[in-house]
Amino acid sequence: MVQDTVNEVKESKKAAKKEAKKAEKAAKKAEHKSNQPSEVPAVEEVDVSSGKYGNFPLICSDVTLPQRNFIYIKELAKNLAGKTVWVRARLHAVRARGKQCFIVLRQREHTVQVLINVSESISKSMVKFSSGITKESIVDVEAKVSEVAAGVAGCSQQDVELIASEIWVVSSSAPQLPLQIEDAARPEKSEDEGLNIRVNQDTRLDNRILDLRTPANQAIFRLEAGVCKLFRDTLSGKGFTEIHTPKIISAASEGGANVFTVSYFKGSAYLAQSPQLYKQMAIAADFEKVYTVGAVFRAEDSNTHRHLTEFVGLDLEMAFNYHYHEVMLTIGDLFNSIFKGLRDNYSKEIEIVRQQYNVEPFTFLEPPLVLQFNDARKLLGEAGVEVGEEDDLSTPAEKLLGRLVKAKYDTDFYILDKYPLAVRPFYTMPDPNNKIASNSYDMFMRGEEIISGAQRIHDPVLLTERAKHHGIDLTKIAAYIDAFKFGCPPHAGGGIGMERVVMLYLGLDNIRKTSMFPRDPKRITP
Amino acid sequence: MVQDTVNEVKESKKAAKKEAKKAEKAAKKAEHKSNQPSEVPAVEEVDVSSGKYGNFPLICSDVTLPQRNFIYIKELAKNLAGKTVWVRARLHAVRARGKQCFIVLRQREHTVQVLINVSESISKSMVKFSSGITKESIVDVEAKVSEVAAGVAGCSQQDVELIASEIWVVSSSAPQLPLQIEDAARPEKSEDEGLNIRVNQDTRLDNRILDLRTPANQAIFRLEAGVCKLFRDTLSGKGFTEIHTPKIISAASEGGANVFTVSYFKGSAYLAQSPQLYKQMAIAADFEKVYTVGAVFRAEDSNTHRHLTEFVGLDLEMAFNYHYHEVMLTIGDLFNSIFKGLRDNYSKEIEIVRQQYNVEPFTFLEPPLVLQFNDARKLLGEAGVEVGEEDDLSTPAEKLLGRLVKAKYDTDFYILDKYPLAVRPFYTMPDPNNKIASNSYDMFMRGEEIISGAQRIHDPVLLTERAKHHGIDLTKIAAYIDAFKFGCPPHAGGGIGMERVVMLYLGLDNIRKTSMFPRDPKRITP
């Protein structure tokens, strides 16, 4: 049955070729044809375009298929005027007008106009066929590049258009689209605010393969790949080694709250909430500086703009000589390398995203601003918000602080050092000079926490004491404490949420915009 | 209580400093001291080395700690002879002989000998303290670099040794080690085979932080990081975009066998066995060429040398124009880039691994060898192993084939193209010219399968037909089929097991040697 389909496909292709030859003969003889192959639409008279359009046979790697060199739409410019080219692209829009058919072809953010005019070599049937191609179908077009004086409205390639000589549907789209790409791509704050359709977040995510085709989404995920590349390249350049840590673990990392349970053969296991123990074990095993990029799982029933149940962690851990600031400032520099890399190498992507989501460009200082927790309390206090010296910052306080810091220092990124010991995990090294402080830091982008880190206690005796102080069952963290029994250098580190970095750098309002297939308490599809 | 510990630590450090001064005075006055700080061992007479050795206070980032510049052991060479340096390293071995103490310090694969001799400035107490430091402790040593004519046996730094003037324990190891590093590092096939202790795989994994400290393991995981880097850099250079795919999924990818179940709030979900659907969705969403590096889960109860329940997948997917060989050869080139990159940039690591596990160097051809499935059947047939034209290759047949190919073509890597349609998954594109074949390929390293890939069916009608033919419940794969409803370019791809690449490239005998914290049906710790 399969083979039938494949054979059918082959046969129809052969038929299409034969047909082209026949059509030639037929044109000469001016005879009427009757034996149309199924892929070429029926015509009532001699079709001068026969063999120049239709549904292309399914591409199943047959060696007898034509081998054409395709050009990218972004390459179509005046210098190619007069040249004949082949383009494979999506049909973004189509409009018939009398004997003409206007098509817009799209590749990612690049678009070009194609004209199909009835002429000596282009039949009415070909124009009719073209105007009936469903939006989002993939087509192969042969065309002459033609210079346009006036500029093509609404297309990225303004200086040229294509005059088609062949058009083939390579993969056809269903006629009913659950969302229109132009709706999904519409600027959020355009002037004709109320008049245009917009697509809500759930509809987008339910139909993610369509939603991802918008220029902004293409740019967001290219930029996200850039964040990972910059993270890795910067740290590799500083002598870090990439490691991979297990996601399936035998005991919940931090006491068992917010952890997903997995059925593991006849027993059960958990999904790691963080690679921290494993990064620390790598340090205890002499890897000195390590990073890891991988999935992190949080079973928090938080339905907010910034929580996911699964996200990509950019984690690092580093041995230091005497002071955890060696690590903290390495992380600060890392962020600046990422910000500079994005600014310098992803300006096009940033601009495309700004066309849809118009937000302020991201600002940062070199070197990064470092504030003490007490500076933050003071700034907030001056703004009328009191924070106790052993209290954590609430999310609203963090956001306000972000605005205050921005106003005072003109930076969207800063480091907040010396959090109260009371609000940090048991493994955080206490400050040796201030009994209520700890050797820990958070870093912020646009007023939202983007990394939490600290010097970890590398001494099993102090670690045990601190665990007891926190009321933690020692039997459950025995393996963790044991990791430090055979000598371990002092070390610090932290974990960054990749999707948050991208969201906050671009100033987007929802983390689901920067996760290709987001997971939250209510969504595990597609 | 914590603060007490921290304060104690601070106090003891101050005490140590005071003590040093006191000792000077004491030496001058030749008076007996009695008020020893706890970290400095008690002596019965004036200790000329007082303040030059002991247990260093816990490093908790106190700003009053000394700021020393440490040198790496690998930098210690003749050109530094006569210079005084500070080294922080592990105490690898220690041996006292009369008034002398010999120490071997270790950093990864680098080792250097340290001498502590009783002298005018080095007390008996200091030598005694030094010889009592537990193996694997981390120590800070101040020493003069001294040229050695004869060469230091058993140390990587043969031309120099260190003459110590200070020694401080920064992080002490428990005295009883569950395994000895020298046992874990011993060559597998040394001449005195039967005489030496070796460490079995489970003991190694149970004590992974110690096991990972061996030179071979340090090299294996640096090389593994290199494989990932070469994979990404090669594909980025070819225009691929890195993506991240969810591990938590709503439906089992391939029919539900071998899949782990996760409790997901009030419902349940699964762990992805492959990122394939998501890579293909990215292709349908116009990303054109994508790769992803991430955890992949297989609930197979296979306790073999090459199966893990969680491993790192190096996956790629790529749209092509007319023939899946465009993709297959891209993957072949990718492997050659990885092999060349390892050979050229990781020769030191390869050599270190070979010192412990002595195997033949990996061979490959440029361009890679491509065999047809029927060529393989013929080769095997000539060797007396018959394989039916619609049969898959058994694991023993694959291994034999690897040996036959190696003998005939002198390559440890080759591509096997055109597998029988009957043995491939339902989404594999049938061969258009041979009804029992498919557009699919496996690739092999040292006779073991390292990647399985194919052209995927991008047409929803043919895909549905093939799923029915395989007896798959269409309702369970509706989302997968729907991904192709709105136009999708022809595409192919495959998934590589990272740990297998490293194992087979280095010729190791067990995949647990190339997974930092391996997971199998019987192990989810540490």
Interface residues (C-beta under 8 A of the other chain):
Chain A: M1 V2 Q3 T5 V6 N7 V9 K10 L58 I59 C60 S61 D62 V63 L65 P66 Q67 R68 F70 R88 R90 Q107 R108 E136 S137 I138 V170 S171 S172 S173 A174 L177 R208 I209 L210 L212 R213 N217 Q218 F221 R222 E224 A225 C228 K229 R232 S236 T241 E242 I243 H244 T245 P246 K247 I248 I249 S250 F260 T261 V262 S263 Y264 F265 A269 L271 Y278 M281 A282 A284 A285 D286 F287 V293 G294 A295 F297 A299 D301 T309 E310 V312 N321 Y322 H323 Y324 H325 L421 M429 P430 D431 P432 N433 K435 N439 Q455 H458 D459 V461 L462 E465 R466 H469 A479 A483 F484 K485 F486 G487 C488 P489 P490 M498 S515 M516 F517 P518 R519 P521 I524 T525 P526
Chain B: M1 V2 Q3 T5 V6 N7 V9 K10 L58 I59 C60 S61 D62 V63 L65 P66 Q67 R68 F70 R88 R90 Q107 R108 E136 S137 I138 V170 S171 S172 S173 A174 L177 R208 I209 L210 L212 R213 N217 Q218 F221 R222 E224 A225 C228 K229 R232 S236 T241 E242 I243 H244 T245 P246 K247 I248 I249 S250 F260 T261 V262 S263 Y264 F265 A269 L271 Y278 M281 A282 A284 A285 D286 F287 V293 G294 A295 F297 A299 D301 T309 E310 V312 N321 Y322 H323 Y324 H325 L421 M429 P430 D431 P432 N433 K435 N439 Q455 H458 D459 V461 L462 E465 R466 H469 A479 A483 F484 K485 F486 G487 C488 P489 P490 M498 S515 M516 F517 P518 R519 P521 I524 T525 P526
